[in-house]
Amino acid sequence: MFFIILAADKPGALPLRLQHRQRHLDYWLEKGAAVKVAGAMLDGDKPASDPQGSSFLLEAEDESAVRALLTGDPFMTEGVFTGDFVIQPVRPAIGEWRRD
């Protein structure tokens, strides 16, 4: 199954986010094919806008597997994320990586 995840940062968490960014990226890179796309949610529509959270399209067995992945994210363990995730199951229909 596929899931869209929206993970908001705590207010004022930008310094923590920057401090733990590389560990966060390394963590998700280790998850391999489970991560279809991921990136920062921005506070505006300009490329240089500050991040205010993270978004993911993940492939996982079920929602509990998604929650386990999120729990191990350094942004979660170090207090960047609020912990109130939006986890929405989806059925992708279009995309270069989509399976028929």
Secondary structure, DSSP 4 states (H G I P E B T S, - for coil): -EEEEEEEBPTT-HHHHHHHHHHHHHHHHTTGGGEEEEEEEESSSSTTPPEEEEEEEEE-SSHHHHHHHHHH-HHHHTT-B-S--EEEEE-----TT---
